[in-house]
Amino acid sequence: MQVVFYMNEKGEEPARDFLDSLDVKMRAKMTRTIKLLEVNGNKAVLTHGFIKKTNKTPPSEIERAIQYRDEYMKQFNTKADK
């Protein structure tokens, strides 16, 4: 599987920026909680990151992931596998 970072119109990569902001100990903990958007069955796009403080994912983070997914799909004229 190929893993890529989502890049917005400004050339920013929110997931990379998030990972770069973490210290080494926090990165080790995050490896179990990173979420991926799978595209076309063989590509995973890292959209963004956040520190989850409860068992439930905040609706705003779900909305952000959907927005980034839609932008990625439009940018590369492709469809996500459901």
KEKE-3310 file (N, C-alpha, C; in steps of 0.2 Angstrom, whole numbers, plus 5000, padded with zeros to 4 digits):
npx = (5004:5003:5007:5002:5004:4990:4989:4985:4977:4986:4998:5001:5003:4993:4993:5006:5012:5005:5011:5025:5024:5024:5032:5045:5041:5027:5024:5027:5016:5006:5006:4997:4985:4983:4973:4968:4964:4958:4961:4955:4959:4973:4980:4984:4979:4985:4976:4974:4978:4974:4973:4965:4954:4943:4933:4925:4925:4927:4914:4918:4930:4928:4920:4931:4939:4931:4930:4943:4945:4936:4942:4954:4950:4944:4955:4963:4954:4947:4939:4934:4936:4922)
npy = (4994:5011:5026:5042:5060:5071:5086:5103:5117:5127:5121:5116:5102:5095:5083:5080:5091:5090:5078:5082:5091:5084:5077:5065:5055:5056:5053:5040:5034:5038:5030:5019:5025:5032:5037:5032:5037:5027:5025:5020:5007:5004:5014:5025:5040:5052:5063:5073:5077:5074:5076:5064:5065:5058:5044:5046:5052:5069:5078:5089:5085:5074:5080:5088:5078:5073:5084:5086:5074:5075:5086:5080:5070:5078:5085:5075:5068:5056:5042:5037:5021:5013)
npz = (5000:4996:5004:5007:5010:5012:5003:5003:4994:4997:4998:5010:5022:5032:5040:5040:5046:5059:5064:5064:5074:5086:5100:5102:5111:5111:5098:5097:5105:5096:5085:5086:5085:5073:5060:5043:5027:5015:4998:4982:4986:4986:4990:5004:5011:5022:5030:5041:5058:5076:5093:5102:5115:5121:5120:5109:5092:5089:5080:5072:5068:5060:5050:5045:5040:5030:5022:5017:5011:5000:4994:4990:4981:4971:4967:4961:4953:4956:4964:4981:4988:4996)
capx = (5000:5006:5004:5004:5001:4986:4991:4979:4979:4992:5004:5001:5001:4991:4995:5014:5013:5003:5016:5031:5023:5024:5039:5046:5037:5020:5024:5027:5010:5001:5006:4992:4979:4983:4968:4970:4959:4960:4958:4956:4961:4980:4983:4981:4980:4985:4973:4976:4979:4972:4974:4958:4954:4938:4932:4921:4928:4923:4911:4922:4936:4925:4919:4937:4942:4927:4932:4950:4944:4933:4947:4959:4947:4943:4962:4966:4949:4947:4934:4937:4932:4918)
capy = (5000:5017:5031:5049:5065:5076:5093:5108:5122:5132:5117:5113:5095:5095:5077:5080:5097:5088:5074:5086:5095:5080:5075:5058:5050:5056:5050:5032:5033:5039:5025:5015:5029:5036:5035:5033:5037:5023:5027:5015:5000:5003:5020:5028:5047:5055:5070:5077:5073:5078:5072:5062:5065:5054:5038:5048:5057:5075:5079:5093:5081:5070:5085:5090:5073:5072:5090:5085:5068:5078:5090:5076:5067:5082:5086:5069:5066:5049:5041:5033:5015:5013)
capz = (5000:4996:5009:5005:5014:5008:5002:5001:4989:4999:4998:5017:5023:5039:5044:5042:5051:5065:5066:5066:5080:5092:5103:5101:5115:5109:5091:5098:5107:5091:5080:5087:5084:5067:5055:5036:5022:5009:4991:4977:4988:4987:4992:5010:5011:5028:5029:5047:5065:5082:5099:5104:5122:5123:5115:5103:5088:5088:5074:5068:5065:5055:5045:5042:5036:5024:5017:5014:5006:4994:4990:4987:4976:4966:4964:4958:4949:4958:4969:4986:4989:5002)
cpx = (5004:5003:5007:5001:4996:4989:4986:4982:4985:4998:5006:4999:4999:4993:5002:5015:5011:5009:5023:5030:5024:5031:5039:5042:5030:5019:5023:5020:5005:5001:5000:4985:4978:4977:4970:4963:4961:4957:4960:4959:4968:4983:4980:4983:4979:4982:4975:4977:4976:4973:4967:4958:4948:4937:4928:4925:4924:4920:4915:4928:4934:4923:4925:4940:4938:4929:4938:4949:4941:4938:4952:4956:4946:4950:4964:4961:4948:4941:4937:4933:4928:4919)
cpy = (5006:5022:5037:5054:5069:5083:5097:5112:5126:5128:5115:5106:5095:5089:5078:5086:5094:5083:5077:5090:5091:5078:5068:5053:5050:5053:5042:5030:5033:5034:5020:5018:5033:5033:5037:5033:5033:5025:5022:5008:4999:5009:5023:5035:5049:5062:5075:5073:5077:5073:5070:5061:5061:5048:5040:5053:5063:5076:5084:5090:5077:5074:5087:5085:5072:5078:5088:5079:5071:5082:5086:5073:5071:5084:5081:5066:5058:5048:5036:5027:5016:5007)
cpz = (5000:5001:5007:5009:5009:5008:5000:4996:4990:4999:5005:5017:5030:5043:5045:5047:5058:5068:5068:5072:5087:5094:5101:5105:5113:5102:5092:5101:5101:5086:5080:5085:5077:5062:5048:5032:5016:5003:4986:4979:4989:4989:4999:5010:5019:5028:5035:5053:5070:5087:5102:5112:5125:5118:5109:5099:5087:5081:5069:5065:5060:5049:5041:5038:5029:5019:5014:5009:5000:4990:4987:4981:4970:4963:4960:4953:4950:4963:4975:4986:4996:5006)
residu = (MET:GLN:VAL:VAL:PHE:TYR:MET:ASN:GLU:LYS:GLY:GLU:GLU:PRO:ALA:ARG:ASP:PHE:LEU:ASP:SER:LEU:ASP:VAL:LYS:MET:ARG:ALA:LYS:MET:THR:ARG:THR:ILE:LYS:LEU:LEU:GLU:VAL:ASN:GLY:ASN:LYS:ALA:VAL:LEU:THR:HIS:GLY:PHE:ILE:LYS:LYS:THR:ASN:LYS:THR:PRO:PRO:SER:GLU:ILE:GLU:ARG:ALA:ILE:GLN:TYR:ARG:ASP:GLU:TYR:MET:LYS:GLN:PHE:ASN:THR:LYS:ALA:ASP:LYS)
# end
